[in-house]
Amino acid sequence: MRFTYLFFALCLLSSTYSLSQKKLDSVAISGYLDLYYAKDFHNPSVNSNSLFVSSNQYNKLSVNFAYLSLGFFKKDYYLQFTPAFGTYMDANYANESKGTRWIFESYLGKNMHGKKFKQLDIGIFSSPYTQETAISGQQLMYTRSLSAEYTPYYLSGLRANFKVSDKLSWYAYLVNGYQHLPSKKYLPAFGSLLHWTPKKLILNWSLYLGNEQTKLDKSKTWRLFNEVNVERAWGKLKFQSCGYLGLQVLDNKLTQWWQINSILAYEILPSFSVNARLEYFRDVSEIMINQFYDNHGFHFIGTSMGIKYKLNESFSLGSEAKLLHNKAGLNSVIGTLFLQAKF
């Protein structure tokens, strides 16, 4: 993968020089701010929650996620660069090199204009896994489920987009392992997303296949991750559901983790909606979660309920209550107030 990223660096430098020398066709600038105040009423003295990377600080007003997105476009080429900060970035990028923990997106792309082959990107970009992203303003609910928190939010490497038919697209990925920036070297891994949109239904099927072995940890080798999510709308009612199964070779034994969750959101008024989520997560061998586990590994059930009020096209606010429970000491009743702004 080092040659891939060397190529990327050269492309980025050459494209930056080229853009500085020639007039751009267009420049797109946008921003986002996500503020929140959260409290665990069952554990009021606790100031953070290590189970989550999103909105995980309690008892103080915090920035979960804020970014400035810059897009540069010249003929068939485009350059996307998005620096960011907040408690989400602090938690989710904690294992990355210090100098790169502020990079949310940074990729160079080209429109291919092929009959099937549409786009090719190289760099750092959002992952295709689960229906939830790091940007809460794009979601039905403010907080994230555990399913999203324990899959990659970002990937680095190559991404190719193919149009199979008017309603079916395929995205192929060659990436630097299971959520790692280019500054950390991992064995090349394969990812895939099939995106199908028949009528009012949205169906996504994603895969990941890679070897997680490193010089410091040789116990984990091959990992296969298989995920399906679906979205459907009936007038003012929206429904989302996601299920996945992960297989990991650990100390030459095959282990697994899996989860399922569903979300309902109802628009009472054009500016006011209510939402609810039910989720279950099971990790028998603590592959993803190594806290709040017993002799049967980690397992939990969670429920969330929230309201959201849209002030205008730029500002939204609301609240959400989340209940987490298992028999190994996980008991939380988390209340969150939030404000979202975009421009």
PyMOL commands that set and color helices and strands:
alter all, ss='L'
color gray80, all
select helices_A, chain A and resi 2-21+87-92+98-100+136-138+146-149
alter helices_A, ss='H'
color red, helices_A
select strands_A, chain A and resi 26-40+61-74+77-85+103-111+117-126+154-163+168-175+189-196+201-211+220-234+237-250+253-269+272-283+298-310+315-325+331-342
alter strands_A, ss='S'
color yellow, strands_A
deselect
rebuild
show_as cartoon
